[in-house]
Amino acid sequence: MKRAVGIFLSFSAILTYLLIDTLYYPVEESITNDNSGVTTVTYNYPLMYWLICFILIITFILGIYFILAKENQLEEYPFSDASDQ
């Protein structure tokens, strides 16, 4: 069951990242130097983009942990009755 949850978390994190990457466009900022006339363009993503990416990385790591985690086998203990004593 852990493995199924891990696969779901990993794939959902990857697919959500691909979706978010196409939805968020970087903010373009142009700075022109008056002396030389050179224009420098920088691209910045909104803070919400980085927050979502951080959450998706944690989700992906958790999914990988669940995939690689070993299933704990329950040990069977014999039942003890009060009449055996």
Secondary structure, DSSP 8 states (H G I E B T S, - for coil): -HHHHHHHHHHHHHHHHHHHHHH---EEEEEE-TTT--EEEEEE--HHHHHHHHHHHHHHHHHHHHHH-------------GGG-
